[in-house]
Amino acid sequence: MAARGLYRAADGSWRQADPNMGIRLLYRLKDRERWTLLDGNRVMVIHPGRSPKVVYPDGRVEEIASTADA
């Protein structure tokens, strides 16, 4: 699978693209990562073995700390 990432389109929607499309990616998705829209300004990136992250339109990424005492 080719590397892919997230970007914010001109209409304000979040989209996924390959990096070779000439689009500035806000976040590059790693292997097995998936994303979902939280609201119009944020997406959540989920990886099965790591804590989820929130990506903002300005490129900031915040990791959500796990509350489980595993």
N, CA and C atoms as an extended XYZ file, in Angstrom:
210
Properties=species:S:1:pos:R:3:atomname:S:1:resname:S:1:resid:I:1 pbc="F F F"
N         0.831       -1.173        0.000 N   MET     1
C         0.000        0.000        0.000 CA  MET     1
C         0.879        1.241        0.000 C   MET     1
N         0.542        2.175       -0.847 N   ALA     2
C         1.309        3.415       -0.927 CA  ALA     2
C         1.013        4.291        0.285 C   ALA     2
N         1.972        5.129        0.637 N   ALA     3
C         1.752        6.072        1.732 CA  ALA     3
C         0.602        6.998        1.348 C   ALA     3
N        -0.146        7.429        2.342 N   ARG     4
C        -1.251        8.324        2.087 CA  ARG     4
C        -1.348        9.295        3.237 C   ARG     4
N        -2.139       10.323        3.061 N   GLY     5
C        -2.247       11.310        4.122 CA  GLY     5
C        -3.538       12.094        4.033 C   GLY     5
N        -3.705       12.991        4.995 N   LEU     6
C        -4.902       13.808        5.087 CA  LEU     6
C        -4.597       15.243        4.709 C   LEU     6
N        -5.560       15.886        4.057 N   TYR     7
C        -5.439       17.301        3.746 CA  TYR     7
C        -6.806       17.950        3.855 C   TYR     7
N        -6.818       19.258        3.888 N   ARG     8
C        -8.055       20.025        3.973 CA  ARG     8
C        -8.306       20.636        2.605 C   ARG     8
N        -9.424       20.281        1.981 N   ALA     9
C        -9.766       20.767        0.642 CA  ALA     9
C       -10.215       22.228        0.702 C   ALA     9
N       -10.283       22.865       -0.451 N   ALA    10
C       -10.680       24.274       -0.540 CA  ALA    10
C       -12.089       24.506       -0.005 C   ALA    10
N       -12.950       23.508       -0.090 N   ASP    11
C       -14.324       23.664        0.418 CA  ASP    11
C       -14.431       23.403        1.913 C   ASP    11
N       -13.306       23.120        2.583 N   GLY    12
C       -13.285       22.908        4.023 CA  GLY    12
C       -13.410       21.458        4.452 C   GLY    12
N       -13.641       20.561        3.507 N   SER    13
C       -13.772       19.152        3.862 CA  SER    13
C       -12.397       18.509        4.021 C   SER    13
N       -12.346       17.445        4.816 N   TRP    14
C       -11.131       16.664        4.997 CA  TRP    14
C       -11.115       15.571        3.950 C   TRP    14
N        -9.950       15.330        3.363 N   ARG    15
C        -9.830       14.294        2.343 CA  ARG    15
C        -8.521       13.544        2.504 C   ARG    15
N        -8.473       12.384        1.868 N   GLN    16
C        -7.295       11.523        1.901 CA  GLN    16
C        -6.680       11.525        0.506 C   GLN    16
N        -5.351       11.544        0.438 N   ALA    17
C        -4.670       11.560       -0.854 CA  ALA    17
C        -3.311       10.895       -0.746 C   ALA    17
N        -2.776       10.530       -1.892 N   ASP    18
C        -1.405       10.050       -1.963 CA  ASP    18
C        -0.491       11.264       -1.987 C   ASP    18
N         0.688       11.175       -1.380 N   PRO    19
C         1.580       12.337       -1.320 CA  PRO    19
C         2.114       12.781       -2.677 C   PRO    19
N         2.100       11.917       -3.671 N   ASN    20
C         2.641       12.290       -4.987 CA  ASN    20
C         1.633       13.069       -5.832 C   ASN    20
N         0.494       13.458       -5.272 N   MET    21
C        -0.507       14.214       -6.002 CA  MET    21
C        -0.236       15.716       -5.978 C   MET    21
N         0.815       16.136       -5.292 N   GLY    22
C         1.164       17.551       -5.244 CA  GLY    22
C         0.344       18.360       -4.252 C   GLY    22
N        -0.298       17.683       -3.319 N   ILE    23
C        -1.120       18.334       -2.307 CA  ILE    23
C        -0.340       18.357       -0.997 C   ILE    23
N        -0.395       19.488       -0.288 N   ARG    24
C         0.277       19.584        1.010 CA  ARG    24
C        -0.541       18.814        2.044 C   ARG    24
N         0.032       17.741        2.540 N   LEU    25
C        -0.654       16.908        3.524 CA  LEU    25
C        -0.477       17.492        4.923 C   LEU    25
N        -1.550       17.485        5.702 N   LEU    26
C        -1.473       17.922        7.093 CA  LEU    26
C        -0.999       16.802        8.001 C   LEU    26
N        -1.279       15.563        7.592 N   TYR    27
C        -0.869       14.411        8.394 CA  TYR    27
C        -0.641       13.237        7.457 C   TYR    27
N         0.485       12.575        7.616 N   ARG    28
C         0.772       11.380        6.829 CA  ARG    28
C         0.359       10.153        7.632 C   ARG    28
N        -0.556        9.376        7.097 N   LEU    29
C        -1.059        8.181        7.779 CA  LEU    29
C        -0.009        7.078        7.733 C   LEU    29
N         0.212        6.465        8.881 N   LYS    30
C         1.132        5.337        8.966 CA  LYS    30
C         0.393        4.053        8.613 C   LYS    30
N         1.138        2.978        8.484 N   ASP    31
C         0.555        1.673        8.180 CA  ASP    31
C        -0.493        1.306        9.223 C   ASP    31
N        -1.655        0.852        8.791 N   ARG    32
C        -2.777        0.398        9.612 CA  ARG    32
C        -3.551        1.521       10.292 C   ARG    32
N        -3.196        2.793       10.060 N   GLU    33
C        -3.952        3.896       10.647 CA  GLU    33
C        -5.187        4.189        9.805 C   GLU    33
N        -6.258        4.537       10.492 N   ARG    34
C        -7.513        4.928        9.870 CA  ARG    34
C        -7.930        6.260       10.469 C   ARG    34
N        -8.821        6.962        9.791 N   TRP    35
C        -9.251        8.248       10.318 CA  TRP    35
C       -10.760        8.392       10.226 C   TRP    35
N       -11.289        9.267       11.090 N   THR    36
C       -12.714        9.565       11.104 CA  THR    36
C       -12.897       11.039       11.452 C   THR    36
N       -13.946       11.620       10.921 N   LEU    37
C       -14.243       13.023       11.157 CA  LEU    37
C       -14.849       13.206       12.538 C   LEU    37
N       -14.267       14.095       13.346 N   LEU    38
C       -14.841       14.419       14.655 CA  LEU    38
C       -15.877       15.534       14.514 C   LEU    38
N       -15.483       16.592       13.840 N   ASP    39
C       -16.365       17.700       13.507 CA  ASP    39
C       -15.753       18.402       12.306 C   ASP    39
N       -16.257       19.552       11.924 N   GLY    40
C       -15.751       20.221       10.734 CA  GLY    40
C       -14.299       20.642       10.810 C   GLY    40
N       -13.762       20.746       12.024 N   ASN    41
C       -12.397       21.243       12.189 CA  ASN    41
C       -11.386       20.209       12.646 C   ASN    41
N       -11.830       18.995       12.947 N   ARG    42
C       -10.886       18.016       13.496 CA  ARG    42
C       -11.187       16.627       12.963 C   ARG    42
N       -10.121       15.835       12.848 N   VAL    43
C       -10.276       14.413       12.547 CA  VAL    43
C        -9.523       13.619       13.609 C   VAL    43
N        -9.962       12.393       13.821 N   MET    44
C        -9.277       11.498       14.751 CA  MET    44
C        -8.600       10.411       13.934 C   MET    44
N        -7.329       10.181       14.232 N   VAL    45
C        -6.554        9.131       13.581 CA  VAL    45
C        -6.407        7.999       14.582 C   VAL    45
N        -6.750        6.806       14.147 N   ILE    46
C        -6.762        5.649       15.035 CA  ILE    46
C        -5.824        4.576       14.500 C   ILE    46
N        -4.978        4.067       15.386 N   HIS    47
C        -4.074        2.962       15.073 CA  HIS    47
C        -4.370        1.864       16.088 C   HIS    47
N        -4.456        0.595       15.660 N   PRO    48
C        -4.824       -0.477       16.587 CA  PRO    48
C        -3.912       -0.638       17.797 C   PRO    48
N        -2.641       -0.295       17.693 N   GLY    49
C        -1.717       -0.523       18.798 CA  GLY    49
C        -1.215        0.730       19.484 C   GLY    49
N        -1.781        1.894       19.153 N   ARG    50
C        -1.303        3.153       19.729 CA  ARG    50
C        -2.479        3.998       20.188 C   ARG    50
N        -2.176        5.054       20.932 N   SER    51
C        -3.219        5.982       21.363 CA  SER    51
C        -3.743        6.763       20.162 C   SER    51
N        -5.033        7.115       20.163 N   PRO    52
C        -5.577        7.913       19.065 CA  PRO    52
C        -5.013        9.329       19.071 C   PRO    52
N        -5.080        9.981       17.927 N   LYS    53
C        -4.576       11.342       17.773 CA  LYS    53
C        -5.671       12.197       17.151 C   LYS    53
N        -5.654       13.485       17.476 N   VAL    54
C        -6.556       14.449       16.865 CA  VAL    54
C        -5.715       15.359       15.986 C   VAL    54
N        -6.144       15.544       14.728 N   VAL    55
C        -5.440       16.400       13.777 CA  VAL    55
C        -6.297       17.630       13.512 C   VAL    55
N        -5.664       18.810       13.581 N   TYR    56
C        -6.340       20.086       13.374 CA  TYR    56
C        -5.986       20.666       12.011 C   TYR    56
N        -6.786       21.601       11.500 N   PRO    57
C        -6.528       22.174       10.168 CA  PRO    57
C        -5.198       22.910       10.043 C   PRO    57
N        -4.633       23.379       11.149 N   ASP    58
C        -3.347       24.076       11.085 CA  ASP    58
C        -2.158       23.112       11.137 C   ASP    58
N        -2.450       21.795       11.177 N   GLY    59
C        -1.394       20.795       11.174 CA  GLY    59
C        -1.006       20.288       12.548 C   GLY    59
N        -1.561       20.891       13.606 N   ARG    60
C        -1.261       20.394       14.954 CA  ARG    60
C        -1.814       18.990       15.121 C   ARG    60
N        -1.089       18.174       15.874 N   VAL    61
C        -1.523       16.814       16.178 CA  VAL    61
C        -1.413       16.630       17.677 C   VAL    61
N        -2.522       16.227       18.313 N   GLU    62
C        -2.519       15.963       19.748 CA  GLU    62
C        -2.838       14.511       19.989 C   GLU    62
N        -1.987       13.857       20.755 N   GLU    63
C        -2.237       12.463       21.109 CA  GLU    63
C        -3.165       12.428       22.320 C   GLU    63
N        -4.137       11.554       22.279 N   ILE    64
C        -5.088       11.399       23.377 CA  ILE    64
C        -4.526       10.336       24.323 C   ILE    64
N        -4.244       10.740       25.545 N   ALA    65
C        -3.658        9.825       26.519 CA  ALA    65
C        -4.649        8.752       26.912 C   ALA    65
N        -4.167        7.559       27.040 N   SER    66
C        -4.994        6.442       27.452 CA  SER    66
C        -5.256        6.526       28.938 C   SER    66
N        -6.492        6.220       29.343 N   THR    67
C        -6.831        6.218       30.777 CA  THR    67
C        -6.806        4.818       31.348 C   THR    67
N        -6.557        3.817       30.504 N   ALA    68
C        -6.521        2.428       30.977 CA  ALA    68
C        -5.207        2.152       31.703 C   ALA    68
N        -5.289        1.377       32.742 N   ASP    69
C        -4.100        0.964       33.485 CA  ASP    69
C        -3.697       -0.441       33.058 C   ASP    69
N        -3.348       -0.581       31.803 N   ALA    70
C        -3.048       -1.904       31.246 CA  ALA    70
C        -1.676       -2.364       31.645 C   ALA    70
